[in-house]
Amino acid sequence: MANEHILVDGYSILYQWKELEPLRRKNLATARQMLIKLLTQFHDYRGGKLTVVFDGRSLPKGGEAIRTDIGVIYSRSGESADAVIERIVGTSQTPSSFLVATDDFAEQTTVESLGAHSLSADGFHSMIEAEMEGLDQAIQKLSRDNLGFRRR
């Protein structure tokens, strides 16, 4: 859906994606930044709106400066990322425009009851892989096309 707003439950995804596990075990802040980088690359290719929401209790004092074109939200103290996501979807005039990526079944059920769509961590991972495969194919085609152009 081209006009959808993807909301990502940051830690739910971070703790499920296998390729982030070694980094997460070593340094949670670095793993969080890597997830944001991966999501930014996906967003840059796909477009639309993407927001990742993290529980704020894990945020280092003084915050975290990350330059990106996606939205990065940290919940307030005493508030969960789930509550932030539910508030965003629940107060929207178009809740069906949201796709929530989370592995939390209760969260999936809640946002779906509000009218949004949900996707598991594995489903979201597959979605990103498929989109990035499309990007790789487009780059390869452009490279082939440009090779022919240079010979003339």
N, C-alpha and C positions, 0 to 999 in steps of 0.2 A: 504494500500500500504506500504510494508515494507521499501522501500527506500525513502519514503516521508520525507520532512522537514516541520514540523508544525511550522508556524509562528502565534503567538498569539498576538492580539491587546489587551494589558494588561488591560487598563482602560475600553475598550468596554466590555470585559468579566467581569471584576471586578464589574461593575455597573449593570450587568444583572443577575448574579448568586445570587439567593435569600439567600442562606446560608451564603454569605459573607456580606449581607446588614447590620446586626446589628454591626458587627465589623467595616465595612466601615464608618458607621455613627459616631462611637466612635473615630476611629483613622485610617486614610487612610494609613499611613505607615505600621501599623500592618496588615491591610487587604491585602495590597500589598504583604507583606511577607508571609501571609497565602496562597494567590493565588500561589506564587512561590513554596511554600512547596507542595501544592496539585499537581501542574504541575510536580514537581520533582518526586513525588511518582508515578504518571502516567508514566512518562518517564522511571523511573527505572524498571518498570514492562514491558513496551512495547518496549523500545529501540528506535532506530532511532535517529533523530535529532529534537530538539525542542528549539525554541527561543521565548522568550516573550519580547515584545517591549512596553515600556512606554513612554509617553510624558515626556520629561526631565524637563519641568517647575515645576513639582510637586516633584522633587527630592530635599531632604534637602541639604543645603550647606554642603560641605565636603563629599557628596556622601552617599552611603548606602552599607555596607559590608554584603553580603549574600553568603554563601558557598553552591554551587549547581552544579550539572552536566549539567544543562541546560544553554543555553545562555540567559543572561539578558542584554538587551540594553535599554539605556535611550537616547532619541533623544537630539540633541543639542538645545541650546537656539534658539527660533524662528522657530524650525522645529517640525513637528508633527510626532507621531508614524506612522501614515498612510504614510507619505512621506518616512520614513525609510523602511517600509515594501514594498512599491512600488519600491524603489530603489533596494532592495535585489532581489525581483522577476524580475524586469525589466532588471537587469544586469546579471542575471543568464543565462548560456547556456542551462539550463534545467528547464524553469519556470514551466513546468507541474509536476515537482517533489515537488512543494510546495502546502501545504494545509494551507490556511489562515483562522484562527478562529476570526471572528469579527461580531458584530451586526450592523455595519455601512454598510448600503446598497450600498452607493456610493463606499466605499472601496471594497466591494465584487465585484461590477461591474468592477471596475478598474483592480483588480488583475486577474479576469477571462478574461478580454480583453488582458491581458499580457500573458495568457496561464496557470495561476495557477488555483487551485480549491479553493472554499471557503465553509465555514460552519458557520452557525449562532451560537450565544452563546448557545442557547438551544440544537442545534444539536451537538455541541462540548461537552456539558455537558452530553448528552446521550451517546456519544461515550466513554467518560471517564468512566461513570457508567458501561457500558457494558464490557469494558476492566477490570475494577476492580472487577466486578462480576466473570469474568473468573479467576482472581487471587484468589478470595475467594474460588471458587470451587476447584481449583488446590490444595490450602492449605488444604481444608477439605479432599480431596482424599488422599493426602500424610499422613495426620494425621491418617486416617483409615488404610492405608497400613502399617504405622509404628506400630499401635496397634497390628495388626496381627503378625508382625515380633517380637515384644517383648514377645509374649506368647510362642514362640518356645523354 
